[in-house]
Amino acid sequence: MDEKNKKFLVAGVLIALAIAIIAVFFASSDPDGLDSTALIVSGQKSLTAPATGDDVKVEAPGHFSYSSPMQDYTLGENWGPLGGIIAMVIGTILTFMIGIGLAYLLKKQKVNGSKNQAS
């Protein structure tokens, strides 16, 4: 990787980390679409029709539960905003590492494919 690409990658990581840290303070406490859907499917929340206020029947076979290492992008209630910042930084770094790893594997596969075709 040449110097120009390294600078570009580092700048991208720093910008993503800055956004992740700032986003913690603008996050809504209301459940997002995915969380809301999980609550509806598990029967912990019901839908209401927008115009009439009547309940909308949601049918789902059985109930389910799920857990996550950093549920709701935090490390728990006790950590407060610091837990959210740490969770977002870890998630951002992991995402970049996975992306770079996949790019490396694809590049390696392309180079190996080129060598096999040249032989």
N, C-alpha and C positions, 0 to 999 in steps of 0.2 A: 504494500500500500504506500503510495507516495505521500509526501508532506502535505500537499493540498487536500487530499482526501482525508487525512488524519485530522487536519484542522476543521474540516467540514463536519466530520463525525463528532468530534469533541464539542463543537459549537451546538450541534443538534442535541446531544445528550444534556448539555448545560441548560439549553432552552427548555427541554422537556422536564428536567428536574425543577426548574424555576416555576413552570406552569403547575407541576404536581404539588409543590409546596404552597403556592398561592391558592390553588383550587380548594384546599382543605378549609380555608376560611370563608369560601363562598358556597360550600356544599349545603344543600337543603336537607332538612331532617325528614321530609316527606319521602316515602318509599318511591323509588324510580319504577319504571314500567316493568322491569324484570322482577323486582321484589314484590310489586303489587300483584302481578300475575301469579307468582308463587303463593302468595297469601290467599288469593281467590281460589286457586286449584286445591289448596290444602284445606279449604273451608274456614279459614280464620278471618276472611273478609268476604262481603257480598257486594255484588255490583248493583247499582241502582240505575234505572232508566233515566236519561237526562231530562226528558220532558215531563214525565209523570211522577217520578220519584218512586215508582213501584220497583220491587226487587226483581232482578233478572236472574233466572235460574241458571246456575252453573253446575254442570254435571261432570264429574270426574271419577273414574274407577279408583276406589281406595284413597288412602292418604299417603303422603310421603314427607320425609324430612331431609334436610340437607345441612351440611356444615361446611365451613370454609376456614382456612387458617387465618385470614384477615377479613372476617365478616364485616360488611358495610364499610370497607376500606379503612378500618381502624384496628387497633390492637386490643380493644376493649374499652369499656366506659371509664375505667380507672386512669387510663393514659391521657384522656382529654385530647386536645388538638395535637399534642406531640405524637400520640399514637397514630393519628391520621397522617401526619407528615412522614413518620417512619414507614408506615404501610405504603404510602404513595411512592416514596423513594425506592423502596424494595421492589415494588411492582414495576416501576419505570426501568430500573436497572435490569431486572429479570427479562422484561420485554425486549430491551435492546440486546441483551446477551443471546436470547433465542433468535432474534432477527439476524444478528451477525453470524451466529453459528450456522443457521440455515443458508445464508449467503455464502459462507465459506464452503459448506458441503456442496452446494450447487456449482460453485466455481471449480472445486476439485473434480467433481463428476464431469464437468464440461471439458476440463483439461485432459482427464483420463480418456474421455470419449474421442477427443481430437487425436491423441497419441495412437489409439487403437485404429482409427481410420487411416492414419498416415502409414501404418505398418503394412 
